[in-house]
Amino acid sequence: MDNPHRHKYAHPHEYKHTHSAAPHGHTHGPDGHTHSHTHTKAVLNRLSRAIGHLASVRAMVEDGRDCSEVLIQLAAVRSALNRTAEVILKDHLEHCIVDAVNCGNMHALEELNRAVEMFMK
């Protein structure tokens, strides 16, 4: 099951991973690990919407639009990013974390906790 939508997540640590071929395309290599997620297209679509909202905000500021209108559009950008993060987090939990726990990689849980803490700031 080859998925043309692949992206890389670089690991900031030196922990070496090994997995057997996972059904969702999760593989690890010496330069990080590559994922083939089931929701990549949805994430890309959501990011495109967020970029569109942000471009609108920029244009509104350049045009000197009302601050209230700008704040409403900024709320839309934030909401779009939060929904995107929700999709990524759900996919990460369902695939990467399950694989990591099955392989005894408790460091992946530490990484997830750190990422969630940073996201929530």
DSSP file (Angstrom, degrees, kcal/mol; ACC not computed):
  #  RESIDUE AA STRUCTURE BP1 BP2  ACC     N-H-->O    O-->H-N    N-H-->O    O-->H-N    TCO  KAPPA ALPHA  PHI   PSI    X-CA   Y-CA   Z-CA
    1    1 A M              0   0    0      0, 0.0     2,-0.4     0, 0.0     0, 0.0   0.000 360.0 360.0 360.0  89.9    0.0    0.0    0.0
    2    2 A D        -     0   0    0      2,-0.0    23,-0.0    23,-0.0     3,-0.0  -0.741 360.0-159.7 -92.2 131.1    2.2    2.9   -1.3
    3    3 A N        -     0   0    0     -2,-0.4    34,-0.0     1,-0.1    35,-0.0  -0.939  12.2-153.9-111.6 125.1    1.0    6.4   -0.5
    4    4 A P  S    S+     0   0    0      0, 0.0     2,-1.1     0, 0.0    -1,-0.1   0.680  81.1  81.4 -72.2 -14.6    2.4    9.3   -2.7
    5    5 A H        +     0   0    0     32,-0.1     2,-0.4     2,-0.0    32,-0.3  -0.746  61.7 155.2 -94.0  93.5    1.9   11.7    0.2
    6    6 A R        +     0   0    0     -2,-1.1     2,-0.3    30,-0.1    30,-0.2  -0.929  15.1 177.3-120.1 143.7    4.9   11.2    2.4
    7    7 A H  E     -A   35   0A   0     28,-1.6    28,-2.3    -2,-0.4     2,-0.4  -0.955  21.8-123.5-140.3 161.7    6.5   13.6    4.8
    8    8 A K  E     -A   34   0A   0     -2,-0.3     2,-0.5    26,-0.2    26,-0.2  -0.837   9.9-163.6-110.5 143.1    9.4   13.5    7.2
    9    9 A Y  E     -A   33   0A   0     24,-2.3    24,-2.1    -2,-0.4     2,-0.3  -0.990  19.8-144.8-117.3 118.5    9.5   14.2   10.9
   10   10 A A        -     0   0    0     -2,-0.5    22,-0.1    22,-0.2    21,-0.0  -0.652  10.7-137.1 -82.7 138.7   13.1   14.8   12.1
   11   11 A H        -     0   0    0     -2,-0.3    -1,-0.0     2,-0.1    -2,-0.0  -0.845   3.2-153.2 -97.3 129.1   13.9   13.5   15.5
   12   12 A P  S    S+     0   0    0      0, 0.0     2,-0.2     0, 0.0    -1,-0.1   0.433  74.4  70.5 -79.9   3.4   15.9   15.8   17.7
   13   13 A H  S    S-     0   0    0      2,-0.1    -2,-0.1     1,-0.0     0, 0.0  -0.627  83.4-121.9-115.9 173.4   17.3   12.9   19.7
   14   14 A E        +     0   0    0     -2,-0.2     2,-0.2     2,-0.1    -1,-0.0   0.286  62.7 133.3 -97.9   8.9   19.7   10.1   18.9
   15   15 A Y        -     0   0    0      1,-0.1     2,-0.4    92,-0.0    -2,-0.1  -0.439  50.2-140.8 -64.9 125.2   17.3    7.2   19.7
   16   16 A K        -     0   0    0     -2,-0.2     2,-0.3    12,-0.0    -1,-0.1  -0.760  16.7-155.8 -92.4 132.5   17.5    4.7   16.9
   17   17 A H        -     0   0    0     -2,-0.4     2,-0.4    12,-0.2    11,-0.1  -0.775  13.0-175.8-107.4 148.8   14.2    3.1   15.9
   18   18 A T        +     0   0    0     -2,-0.3     2,-0.3    85,-0.1    11,-0.1  -0.983  10.5 166.5-140.4 136.8   13.5   -0.2   14.2
   19   19 A H        -     0   0    0     -2,-0.4     9,-0.2     9,-0.1     2,-0.2  -0.978  34.0-121.3-140.6 151.6   10.1   -1.4   13.1
   20   20 A S        -     0   0    0     -2,-0.3     2,-0.3     1,-0.1     6,-0.1  -0.461  65.7 -63.8 -78.9 169.6    8.8   -4.1   10.9
   21   21 A A        -     0   0    0     -2,-0.2    -1,-0.1     2,-0.1     6,-0.1  -0.392  61.2-150.5 -60.0 118.1    6.8   -2.9    8.0
   22   22 A A    >   -     0   0    0      4,-0.6     3,-1.7    -2,-0.3    -1,-0.1  -0.646  18.3-121.6 -92.9 149.8    3.7   -1.2    9.5
   23   23 A P  T 3  S+     0   0    0      0, 0.0    -1,-0.1     0, 0.0    -2,-0.1   0.737 110.4  53.3 -64.9 -22.3    0.4   -1.2    7.6
   24   24 A H  T 3  S-     0   0    0      2,-0.1    12,-0.4    71,-0.1    71,-0.0   0.358 119.9-103.7 -96.1   7.5    0.2    2.6    7.6
   25   25 A G    <   +     0   0    0     -3,-1.7     2,-0.7     1,-0.2    12,-0.1   0.705  61.3 161.2  86.3  20.6    3.7    3.1    6.0
   26   26 A H        +     0   0    0      9,-0.2    -4,-0.6    10,-0.1     2,-0.3  -0.660  11.5 161.5 -80.3 114.3    5.6    4.1    9.1
   27   27 A T  E     -B   34   0A   0      7,-2.2     7,-1.5    -2,-0.7     2,-0.4  -0.923  26.5-145.1-132.5 159.7    9.3    3.6    8.5
   28   28 A H  E     +B   33   0A   0     -2,-0.3     5,-0.2     5,-0.2    -9,-0.1  -0.957  17.0 176.3-126.4 143.8   12.5    4.8   10.1
   29   29 A G  E >   -B   32   0A   0      3,-2.6     3,-1.3    -2,-0.4   -12,-0.2  -0.793  47.7 -91.0-134.8 179.6   15.8    5.7    8.5
   30   30 A P  T 3  S+     0   0    0      0, 0.0     3,-0.1     0, 0.0    -2,-0.0   0.717 121.3  51.8 -68.2 -20.1   19.1    7.1    9.6
   31   31 A D  T 3  S-     0   0    0      1,-0.3     2,-0.3   -21,-0.0   -20,-0.0   0.174 128.3 -66.0-102.9  18.8   18.0   10.7    8.9
   32   32 A G  E <   - B   0  29A   0     -3,-1.3    -3,-2.6   -22,-0.1     2,-0.4  -0.889  69.2 -64.7 130.8-164.2   14.7   10.7   10.8
   33   33 A H  E     -AB   9  28A   0    -24,-2.1   -24,-2.3    -2,-0.3     2,-0.4  -0.987  36.5-142.8-130.7 147.7   11.6    8.8   10.3
   34   34 A T  E     -AB   8  27A   0     -7,-1.5    -7,-2.2    -2,-0.4     2,-0.4  -0.802  14.6-162.7-105.9 139.3    9.2    9.0    7.4
   35   35 A H  E     -A    7   0A   0    -28,-2.3   -28,-1.6    -2,-0.4     2,-0.4  -0.904  16.4-163.8-120.2 148.8    5.4    8.7    7.8
   36   36 A S        -     0   0    0    -12,-0.4   -30,-0.1    -2,-0.4     2,-0.1  -0.846  28.8-169.1-127.0  94.4    2.7    7.9    5.3
   37   37 A H    >   -     0   0    0     -2,-0.4     3,-0.7   -32,-0.3   -32,-0.1  -0.437  30.5-131.7 -90.6 158.3   -0.4    9.0    7.1
   38   38 A T  T 3  S+     0   0    0      1,-0.2     3,-0.2    -2,-0.1     4,-0.2   0.673 105.4  47.6 -78.2 -17.6   -4.0    8.4    6.3
   39   39 A H  T 3> S+     0   0    0      1,-0.1     4,-2.4     2,-0.1    -1,-0.2   0.144  71.5 114.8-111.7  19.2   -5.0   12.1    6.8
   40   40 A T  H <> S+     0   0    0     -3,-0.7     4,-2.7     1,-0.2     5,-0.2   0.909  78.7  49.6 -58.4 -45.0   -2.2   13.9    4.8
   41   41 A K  H  > S+     0   0    0      1,-0.2     4,-2.4     2,-0.2    -1,-0.2   0.908 111.2  49.6 -62.8 -41.4   -4.6   15.3    2.2
   42   42 A A  H  > S+     0   0    0      2,-0.2     4,-2.4     1,-0.2    -1,-0.2   0.903 111.3  49.7 -63.6 -40.7   -6.9   16.6    4.9
   43   43 A V  H  X S+     0   0    0     -4,-2.4     4,-2.6     2,-0.2    -2,-0.2   0.932 111.2  48.5 -63.9 -45.7   -4.0   18.2    6.7
   44   44 A L  H  X S+     0   0    0     -4,-2.7     4,-2.2     1,-0.2    -2,-0.2   0.897 111.7  49.9 -62.7 -40.0   -2.8   19.9    3.6
   45   45 A N  H  X S+     0   0    0     -4,-2.4     4,-2.0     2,-0.2    -1,-0.2   0.924 111.6  48.1 -63.6 -43.9   -6.3   21.2    2.8
   46   46 A R  H  X S+     0   0    0     -4,-2.4     4,-2.3     1,-0.2    -2,-0.2   0.899 110.9  50.9 -64.1 -40.4   -6.7   22.6    6.3
   47   47 A L  H  X S+     0   0    0     -4,-2.6     4,-2.6     1,-0.2    -1,-0.2   0.895 107.6  53.6 -64.5 -38.9   -3.2   24.3    6.1
   48   48 A S  H  X S+     0   0    0     -4,-2.2     4,-2.1     2,-0.2    -1,-0.2   0.902 109.2  48.8 -61.6 -40.3   -4.2   25.8    2.7
   49   49 A R  H  X S+     0   0    0     -4,-2.0     4,-2.6     2,-0.2    -2,-0.2   0.912 110.9  49.9 -64.8 -42.2   -7.3   27.3    4.3
   50   50 A A  H  X S+     0   0    0     -4,-2.3     4,-2.6     1,-0.2    -2,-0.2   0.905 110.0  50.7 -63.4 -40.9   -5.3   28.6    7.2
   51   51 A I  H  X S+     0   0    0     -4,-2.6     4,-2.4     2,-0.2    -1,-0.2   0.902 110.0  50.9 -62.9 -40.9   -2.8   30.2    4.8
   52   52 A G  H  X S+     0   0    0     -4,-2.1     4,-1.9     2,-0.2    -2,-0.2   0.918 110.7  48.0 -62.1 -44.4   -5.7   31.8    3.0
   53   53 A H  H  X S+     0   0    0     -4,-2.6     4,-2.1     1,-0.2    -2,-0.2   0.925 111.9  50.0 -60.6 -44.5   -7.2   33.2    6.2
   54   54 A L  H  X S+     0   0    0     -4,-2.6     4,-2.4     1,-0.2    -2,-0.2   0.881 108.0  52.4 -65.1 -38.3   -3.8   34.6    7.2
   55   55 A A  H  X S+     0   0    0     -4,-2.4     4,-2.3     1,-0.2    -1,-0.2   0.884 108.7  51.9 -63.1 -37.2   -3.3   36.2    3.8
   56   56 A S  H  X S+     0   0    0     -4,-1.9     4,-2.5     2,-0.2    -2,-0.2   0.901 108.3  51.0 -64.3 -40.7   -6.7   37.9    4.3
   57   57 A V  H  X S+     0   0    0     -4,-2.1     4,-2.4     2,-0.2    -2,-0.2   0.932 109.5  50.1 -62.3 -45.5   -5.6   39.1    7.7
   58   58 A R  H  X S+     0   0    0     -4,-2.4     4,-2.7     1,-0.2    -2,-0.2   0.933 111.7  47.8 -58.9 -46.2   -2.4   40.6    6.2
   59   59 A A  H  X S+     0   0    0     -4,-2.3     4,-2.1     1,-0.2    -1,-0.2   0.890 110.3  52.9 -62.5 -39.5   -4.4   42.3    3.5
   60   60 A M  H  <>S+     0   0    0     -4,-2.5     5,-2.9     2,-0.2     4,-0.4   0.907 110.9  46.3 -62.6 -42.0   -6.9   43.7    6.0
   61   61 A V  H ><5S+     0   0    0     -4,-2.4     3,-1.3     1,-0.2    -2,-0.2   0.926 112.0  50.7 -66.5 -44.7   -4.0   45.1    8.1
   62   62 A E  H 3<5S+     0   0    0     -4,-2.7    -1,-0.2     1,-0.3    -2,-0.2   0.856 111.3  49.3 -60.8 -34.5   -2.4   46.7    5.0
   63   63 A D  T 3<5S-     0   0    0     -4,-2.1    -1,-0.3    -5,-0.2    -2,-0.2   0.483 114.6-118.0 -83.6  -3.6   -5.8   48.2    4.1
   64   64 A G  T < 5 +     0   0    0     -3,-1.3    -3,-0.2    -4,-0.4     3,-0.1   0.833  49.5 177.4  71.8  32.7   -6.2   49.6    7.6
   65   65 A R      < -     0   0    0     -5,-2.9    -1,-0.1     1,-0.2     5,-0.1  -0.178  41.4 -71.0 -67.4 163.4   -9.4   47.6    8.2
   66   66 A D     >  -     0   0    0      1,-0.1     4,-2.0     3,-0.1     3,-0.3  -0.237  39.0-128.9 -56.5 136.4  -11.2   47.8   11.5
   67   67 A C  H  > S+     0   0    0      1,-0.2     4,-2.7     2,-0.2     5,-0.2   0.858 107.6  57.0 -57.5 -38.6   -9.4   46.1   14.4
   68   68 A S  H  > S+     0   0    0      1,-0.2     4,-2.0     2,-0.2    -1,-0.2   0.901 106.9  48.6 -62.0 -41.1  -12.5   44.0   15.3
   69   69 A E  H  > S+     0   0    0     -3,-0.3     4,-2.0     2,-0.2    -1,-0.2   0.903 111.5  50.0 -64.6 -41.1  -12.6   42.6   11.8
   70   70 A V  H  X S+     0   0    0     -4,-2.0     4,-2.5     1,-0.2    -2,-0.2   0.921 109.7  50.9 -63.5 -43.8   -8.9   41.7   11.9
   71   71 A L  H  X S+     0   0    0     -4,-2.7     4,-2.0     1,-0.2    -1,-0.2   0.880 108.1  52.5 -62.6 -37.5   -9.3   40.0   15.3
   72   72 A I  H  X S+     0   0    0     -4,-2.0     4,-1.5     2,-0.2    -1,-0.2   0.913 111.0  46.8 -64.5 -42.1  -12.2   37.9   14.0
   73   73 A Q  H  X S+     0   0    0     -4,-2.0     4,-2.0     2,-0.2    -2,-0.2   0.879 109.4  54.0 -68.1 -36.7  -10.1   36.8   11.0
   74   74 A L  H  X S+     0   0    0     -4,-2.5     4,-2.6     1,-0.2    -1,-0.2   0.878 105.6  54.2 -62.7 -36.3   -7.2   36.0   13.4
   75   75 A A  H  X S+     0   0    0     -4,-2.0     4,-2.5     1,-0.2    -1,-0.2   0.880 106.4  52.2 -63.3 -37.1   -9.6   33.8   15.4
   76   76 A A  H  X S+     0   0    0     -4,-1.5     4,-2.3     2,-0.2    -2,-0.2   0.891 109.4  49.3 -65.5 -39.1  -10.4   32.0   12.2
   77   77 A V  H  X S+     0   0    0     -4,-2.0     4,-2.4     2,-0.2    -2,-0.2   0.943 112.2  47.7 -63.5 -47.9   -6.7   31.4   11.5
   78   78 A R  H  X S+     0   0    0     -4,-2.6     4,-2.5     1,-0.2    -2,-0.2   0.913 112.3  49.5 -60.4 -43.4   -6.2   30.1   15.1
   79   79 A S  H  X S+     0   0    0     -4,-2.5     4,-2.4     2,-0.2    -1,-0.2   0.908 110.0  50.8 -62.9 -42.8   -9.2   27.8   14.8
   80   80 A A  H  X S+     0   0    0     -4,-2.3     4,-1.9     1,-0.2    -1,-0.2   0.901 111.9  47.6 -62.5 -40.6   -8.0   26.4   11.4
   81   81 A L  H  X S+     0   0    0     -4,-2.4     4,-2.6     2,-0.2    -2,-0.2   0.896 110.6  51.6 -68.1 -39.6   -4.6   25.7   12.9
   82   82 A N  H  X S+     0   0    0     -4,-2.5     4,-2.1     2,-0.2    -2,-0.2   0.908 110.2  48.5 -63.4 -41.6   -6.1   24.0   16.0
   83   83 A R  H  X S+     0   0    0     -4,-2.4     4,-1.8     2,-0.2    -1,-0.2   0.883 111.2  51.1 -65.8 -37.0   -8.3   21.8   13.8
   84   84 A T  H  X S+     0   0    0     -4,-1.9     4,-2.3     1,-0.2    -2,-0.2   0.930 109.7  49.4 -63.8 -45.2   -5.2   20.9   11.8
   85   85 A A  H  X S+     0   0    0     -4,-2.6     4,-3.0     1,-0.2     5,-0.2   0.872 107.1  56.4 -61.6 -36.9   -3.3   20.0   14.9
   86   86 A E  H  X S+     0   0    0     -4,-2.1     4,-2.5     2,-0.2    -1,-0.2   0.913 107.9  47.0 -61.3 -43.4   -6.2   17.9   16.1
   87   87 A V  H  X S+     0   0    0     -4,-1.8     4,-2.2     2,-0.2    -2,-0.2   0.924 114.6  46.7 -64.2 -44.3   -6.1   15.8   12.9
   88   88 A I  H  X S+     0   0    0     -4,-2.3     4,-2.6     2,-0.2    -2,-0.2   0.922 113.2  48.7 -64.1 -44.5   -2.3   15.4   13.1
   89   89 A L  H  X S+     0   0    0     -4,-3.0     4,-2.7     2,-0.2     5,-0.2   0.921 111.0  49.8 -62.6 -44.6   -2.5   14.5   16.8
   90   90 A K  H  X S+     0   0    0     -4,-2.5     4,-2.5    -5,-0.2    -1,-0.2   0.929 113.2  46.2 -60.5 -45.3   -5.2   11.9   16.2
   91   91 A D  H  X>S+     0   0    0     -4,-2.2     4,-1.8     2,-0.2     5,-0.6   0.901 112.0  51.6 -64.1 -41.0   -3.2   10.3   13.4
   92   92 A H  I  <>S+     0   0    0     -4,-2.6     5,-2.7     1,-0.2     6,-0.4   0.917 112.6  45.3 -62.7 -43.9    0.0   10.3   15.5
   93   93 A L  I  <>S+     0   0    0     -4,-2.7     5,-0.9     1,-0.2    -2,-0.2   0.926 113.9  48.6 -65.0 -44.6   -1.8    8.6   18.4
   94   94 A E  I  <5S+     0   0    0     -4,-2.5    -1,-0.2    -5,-0.2    -2,-0.2   0.783 131.6  11.1 -69.0 -27.6   -3.5    6.0   16.2
   95   95 A H  I  X5S+     0   0    0     -4,-1.8     4,-2.6    -5,-0.2     5,-0.2   0.783 128.7  37.0-115.9 -66.0   -0.4    5.1   14.3
   96   96 A C  I  ><S+     0   0    0     -5,-0.6     4,-2.7     1,-0.2    -3,-0.2   0.915 120.7  43.2 -64.7 -46.7    3.0    6.3   15.6
   97   97 A I  I  ><S+     0   0    0     -5,-2.7     4,-2.8     2,-0.2     5,-0.2   0.905 113.9  51.1 -69.7 -40.3    2.3    6.1   19.3
   98   98 A V  H  ><S+     0   0    0     -5,-0.9     4,-2.4    -6,-0.4    -2,-0.2   0.942 113.3  46.2 -59.5 -46.6    0.6    2.7   19.0
   99   99 A D  H  X S+     0   0    0     -4,-2.6     4,-1.6     2,-0.2    -2,-0.2   0.922 112.7  50.4 -60.7 -44.6    3.7    1.4   17.0
  100  100 A A  H  <>S+     0   0    0     -4,-2.7     5,-3.3     1,-0.2     4,-0.3   0.918 111.8  46.5 -62.1 -44.7    6.1    2.9   19.5
  101  101 A V  H ><5S+     0   0    0     -4,-2.8     3,-1.4     1,-0.2    -1,-0.2   0.919 110.4  53.2 -64.6 -42.9    4.4    1.4   22.5
  102  102 A N  H 3<5S+     0   0    0     -4,-2.4    -1,-0.2     1,-0.3    -2,-0.2   0.804 112.4  45.7 -61.2 -28.7    4.2   -2.0   20.8
  103  103 A C  T 3<5S-     0   0    0     -4,-1.6    -1,-0.3    -5,-0.2    -2,-0.2   0.399 119.0-110.9 -94.2   1.7    8.0   -1.8   20.2
  104  104 A G  T < 5 +     0   0    0     -3,-1.4     2,-1.4    -4,-0.3    -3,-0.2   0.698  66.9 147.8  79.2  19.2    8.7   -0.7   23.7
  105  105 A N    > < +     0   0    0     -5,-3.3     3,-0.9    -6,-0.2     4,-0.4  -0.656  11.0 164.7 -90.9  83.8    9.7    2.9   22.7
  106  106 A M  T >>  +     0   0    0     -2,-1.4     4,-1.3     1,-0.2     3,-0.6   0.677  67.2  75.4 -73.5 -16.6    8.6    4.8   25.8
  107  107 A H  H 3> S+     0   0    0      1,-0.2     4,-2.4     2,-0.2    -1,-0.2   0.828  86.0  63.6 -62.5 -30.9   10.7    7.8   24.6
  108  108 A A  H <> S+     0   0    0     -3,-0.9     4,-2.2     1,-0.2    -1,-0.2   0.855  99.9  52.4 -62.1 -34.8    8.0    8.4   21.9
  109  109 A L  H <> S+     0   0    0     -3,-0.6     4,-2.5    -4,-0.4    -1,-0.2   0.891 107.9  50.9 -67.9 -39.0    5.5    9.1   24.8
  110  110 A E  H  X S+     0   0    0     -4,-1.3     4,-2.4     2,-0.2    -2,-0.2   0.917 110.4  49.5 -62.0 -43.2    7.9   11.6   26.3
  111  111 A E  H  X S+     0   0    0     -4,-2.4     4,-2.5     2,-0.2    -2,-0.2   0.900 110.2  50.8 -62.1 -41.3    8.3   13.3   22.8
  112  112 A L  H  X S+     0   0    0     -4,-2.2     4,-2.7     2,-0.2     5,-0.2   0.932 109.8  49.6 -62.9 -45.7    4.5   13.4   22.5
  113  113 A N  H  X S+     0   0    0     -4,-2.5     4,-2.4     1,-0.2    -2,-0.2   0.918 112.0  48.3 -58.9 -44.2    4.1   15.0   25.9
  114  114 A R  H  X S+     0   0    0     -4,-2.4     4,-2.3     1,-0.2    -1,-0.2   0.914 112.1  49.1 -63.2 -43.0    6.8   17.6   25.1
  115  115 A A  H  X S+     0   0    0     -4,-2.5     4,-2.4     2,-0.2    -2,-0.2   0.901 111.6  48.7 -64.5 -41.4    5.1   18.4   21.7
  116  116 A V  H  X S+     0   0    0     -4,-2.7     4,-2.2     2,-0.2    -1,-0.2   0.913 110.8  51.1 -65.6 -42.2    1.7   18.8   23.3
  117  117 A E  H  X S+     0   0    0     -4,-2.4     4,-0.7    -5,-0.2    -2,-0.2   0.921 112.3  46.2 -60.1 -44.1    3.1   21.1   26.0
  118  118 A M  H >< S+     0   0    0     -4,-2.3     3,-0.7     1,-0.2    -2,-0.2   0.895 112.3  50.8 -66.5 -39.7    4.7   23.3   23.4
  119  119 A F  H 3< S+     0   0    0     -4,-2.4    -1,-0.2     1,-0.2    -2,-0.2   0.861 107.1  54.2 -65.2 -35.4    1.6   23.4   21.3
  120  120 A M  H 3<        0   0    0     -4,-2.2    -1,-0.2     1,-0.2    -2,-0.2   0.626 360.0 360.0 -77.9 -12.1   -0.5   24.4   24.2
  121  121 A K    <<        0   0    0     -3,-0.7    -1,-0.2    -4,-0.7    -2,-0.1   0.500 360.0 360.0 -70.7 360.0    1.7   27.4   25.1
